[in-house]
Amino acid sequence: MLQGCRQMLALATRARTGVFAAGWRRYVSRYDGTPGSLGHSDLGEAALDSKIETVELVFDKHVPPANLPAPLAPLPPIVFLHGLFGSRANNRSVSRQLAKRLNTDVYCLDLRNHGDSPHNARHDYPAMAADVERFIAAQGLQRPVLVGHSMGAKCAMAVTLRRPELCAGLVAVDNAPVNFTGGATGFSKFGQYIRQLQKIERDRTHMHTMKDCDRVLAEVEDKLPVRQFLETNLKKRAGGHAGYYSRVPLDIMAAQIDNVSSWPFNSDKTRWNGPTLVVRGLKSAYVADEFLHAVALFFPRFTAVDIDAGHWLISEKPKEFMDCVARWIDTTFEDP
């Protein structure tokens, strides 16, 4: 069975590589090579700054079932990073299954300003990466595989660029090392989500139930699963008072939203040559074909896999996501 999975992955990889090879040449011919034409920043040195005030991240650890035999060649542990307005709970089910399937520990983190982790006025990728680097050191993890979705994908990329010796592999889920600020793209609604959540927080009169909150979010988001995802951050005010508050600090996120969209690294100054898997949602614009060259500049050893889903592909297609990640990790790190 395992050998069959490896053969399927090899065939899929060869097929995908062939597709990319043809498309890649067409794309490269359009790329003018000008620094910054893909939104790269010149903040390479600042992004690598080690003098960052870090926070201690809250996490869950998922371990393989005790009845599994000890592997002859253990696979690296996995560190799972969620996206904007997410938390460690988002990836709990997938992480438990990955721990069982790969027989390795999986750590789900709450990034700063999310979940139960501390708040901090600075929310950018160097700072988020520094928190994860501190976590890896504190837990004594030996070169884990970093898996990140959306904001978590960029955070995972940042860790590999800042501290390449810490990581064995990178799985970037539906995000690219590209600067999306400045109105260059119009597919992200996160700024609108923040404004609607602030509207909910300010209203102490009409927000009595989650249905009331949902109506406010529905003004900008018609997809119920996305609204329900955002609503996981809303908590009822204590003491019988009407209204809800967000456990994600909205004032900080409103001030820092451009940092979440940006990319403060320069491929002329830093890149990571470790194995990288990019998982794209076919119905998402975050890793469009025109961004693949940026991926190659920073992560030359990348393989890409497409899943027929949107940006929230882990929740939309959990089995397909888990299959491609598990196969890639098993094949990449199997005992030679």
Sequence and secondary structure as in RCSB ss.txt:
>XXXX:A:sequence
MLQGCRQMLALATRARTGVFAAGWRRYVSRYDGTPGSLGHSDLGEAALDSKIETVELVFDKHVPPANLPAPLAPL
PPIVFLHGLFGSRANNRSVSRQLAKRLNTDVYCLDLRNHGDSPHNARHDYPAMAADVERFIAAQGLQRPVLVGHS
MGAKCAMAVTLRRPELCAGLVAVDNAPVNFTGGATGFSKFGQYIRQLQKIERDRTHMHTMKDCDRVLAEVEDKLP
VRQFLETNLKKRAGGHAGYYSRVPLDIMAAQIDNVSSWPFNSDKTRWNGPTLVVRGLKSAYVADEFLHAVALFFP
RFTAVDIDAGHWLISEKPKEFMDCVARWIDTTFEDP
>XXXX:A:secstr
 HHHHHHHHHHHHHHHHHHHHHHHHHHHHH    TTTT   S HHHHT          EEEE   TTS   SS  
  EEEE  TT  GGGGHHHHHHHHHHHTS EEEE  TTSTTS   S  SHHHHHHHHHHHHHHHT  S EEEEET
HHHHHHHHHHHH GGG SEEEEES  SS  TTTT     HHHHHHHHHHHHH SSS  SHHHHHHHHTTT   HH
HHHHHHTTEEE STT S EEESS HHHHHHHHHHHH     TTT    S EEEEEETT STT GGGHHHHHHH T
TEEEEEESS TTHHHHSHHHHHHHHHHHHHHHSS  
